[in-house]
Amino acid sequence: MREKPTIFVVDDDDAARDSLSVLLEAAGYSVQSFESAGQFLARVNALPFGCALVDIRMPEIGGLELQDTLKEKGIDVSIIFITGHADVPVAVRAMRAGAIDFIEKPFAEDLVLSAIARALEHATERRRLSEAASSARARMEQLTEREREVFDQLVQGHPNKVIAANLDISPRTVEIHRSRVMDKTHARSLSDLVRMALALNRPSR
C-alpha cells in the first residue's frame, strides 16, 4: 500500500493551525500540528514521510531559524513558508536557501494544495536519491581498493586498454576486476555503474 504523506503544520496561531488541518485532512493528508518550531524540532527525527508548512514569524524560533537548524543537523525536510505580505522578501530569501515555496496570508486553498503537491514531489525525489545513494554505498563497500579504481575508470568511459595503462596492470587483469565489479554491484551493464556513480557523486564523463 502506498504511504500516506503527512503534512506538518508549524504555526503559533491556533486558528491558522486548525484551518490548515481541516483543509489538508479533507484533501486526504495526515496532519500533525506544532505550536512552535521548538516542538517540531524535538520530534523531527521520529516524524513520518511528508513536508512542512511553517509560519515564517514565530516567537523564540522563527521559520528561517528553523530552516537553518534543520540544515545544520542534516535533516532534509521540504518546507513551504506561510507569510504575511511584509515578509515576502524574507520568504524569497528562504527559497534561495532551499524552501520549496511560500504562501501569503490570507491563503487561497488551491494555492496551499498546489504548493503541498510540489513539496511532496520534491520530498519524494529527495528520498529516492537518498535511498539510491545508500544502496550504492552499500554495494561499493563490497569492492576492494583496486576494484574501486577500475570502477572509477569505467564510469569515466575508458576502455580496458586505457584502464590497464592508467593503473599499470594488464588488460586481462582489468577484465577480471571488471567482472568482479559487475558481480559485486549487481550491475547488468555499464549504464548501471554510471547510475551508481551519479548516486554517489563520483566523477563520470
C-alpha angles and dihedrals in degrees: 000000000000114000114253109231120235122218116211112210111200111185135128090214109095094201093050092049092049096047092047091048092052092048095047096044090050087053090056102260129130110238133205118186129206125188093205141025089239091058090051093048091051090061104027096105091058098045123115126240115299145086137272134245104203130186108230093215117053132142120263097000116032127200096264092049089050090052091050092048093051090050092049091051092048092241112149111212123158106230133200113189124220109213145170119235093261090057097055095104088052091049091051089053089050090054090053086055092054109281113142099220146326132229126202127230125275086043128201113233095231091054091051093050094046090049090050090051091053092047093050091048088053092046091049092051092047090051091048090052092047092051091047090052092048091050092047092049091051091052093045090055088065091063126091119233091260092048089053089052090052090046091054091049092048095052089050087062099250118153120231094263092054092046089051091052094044093050096035094237133117122272088241090056089050089053091052093049091045091054091050091048091052092047098046094045093043088233116162096191144007089263088062089056091049090052089052091051091050091049089052094041089237115155117272133164 
